[in-house]
Amino acid sequence: MGQDRRGRLLDWLPVALLGIATIGAYGISQYAIGTLLPAIAAAEAWPSGTLAGGYAVGILLQGPVALLAGREFDRRGSRRVLLPASLIGCSMLLVASMAPNAWSFVACWALGSAAIGGGLYYSMTMPATVRLYPERRAQALSVLTLIGALAAPLFSPLAAVLVEALGWRSAIRALVLVAALCVLPAARFVAAPAGVPVQGTATHGGWTEALRSPAVRWVLLVTAIGGMANHALLLHQVGALRAAGLSLAAASAYAGARGGFQILGRLTLAPLTARLGIRRALALCHALAATAVLSVLLLAAQGGWAPLALYFAVMGGVSMGLLSPLNGLLQAEAYGDEWLGRLSGVTVIVVSVAGWLGSWGVGLAGDARGSIVGPFAAIAGFQLVAVALLVLGSGAQGGRPRPVRDNKASPANEISRR
């Protein structure tokens, strides 16, 4: 019995390694940069707006990189993507730590974060997980995203400690080393297979033909609307809470708590999808997110009533925690196996553009009205449109996920054979 339990634990080792790789990828290129930029600007007298361009350009470049990475993943499997992405990305970030001026830092950071984001974010680790665990997708994605959720609480304080102790240049080098140690075990030992055609799916045939499939277009539309809402909420939540009457410290604390409560949401993923199916679970998630946004509007009307802020943190966090894995399940169900990597890359492009438009649009509307509170309501509107599409749309099937490929081999055995 002990050997059976050990075997079951080893069977989850590949997704655990992918989750640790996700920590390193998001930690270095998304969460640490927020701490690094003010320190760099203060130490070098470089413009903060210019430095932020490295982050912004990196996000835009992630889409094309994800598409190229997905193409290679579909053809040859995950190993041909994870290792090059980590080597190129970490190398460019190391070069950024030696930058003599702001523009060279921006260029190197943008290229490094694009390589890491396009080849190591959830757009790659989720398809790899789906192919490794075709019969247990919900459970596997729960493990992946639960581990990946540790990126912010680990890397944000680590970056602060390193900057204070070593200065920004040495801090970047140390953070790159930590990120590489997180990524390399998965890059070396996890080998998710290449795509296999599945007869009878909506995406059978060329991948450009798959883009014309109603199921794929419907998923892209739902994901884009959700991306507009989620990016805008992430960018403007502290400003809206402050406008609703909270201090900067309190607003930041509730926004941080919202990030922490995503772990609670991910713990409910498997039972929720088993009971409701993917599409209805995702609709419920967007509805909860909309109520969280509306609670901020009520908070403003009530003059900063604390229970409403707590509701925002809890419901907003639970829904945020569910969104990533549920979108991954929805995409895997609609895209099929053969073109999963490439279509995931297309999704990154669509969500990046939609998120940029949503964030910018809400910000511009807030400037025009003199307050972010009213335009913040548009985020709830985006969420409710996503709910309507999920409830009324017919582009993707609901219910329990179908197997993506006929692959009965144990993921742990996939490692041992290599």
PyMOL commands that set and color helices and strands:
alter all, ss='L'
color gray80, all
select helices_A, chain A and resi 2-11+13-44+48-76+79-96+102-120+122-132+137-148+151-166+168-189+207-211+214-243+248-260+262-267+269-276+278-302+306-335+340-369+373-392+411-416
alter helices_A, ss='H'
color red, helices_A
deselect
rebuild
show_as cartoon
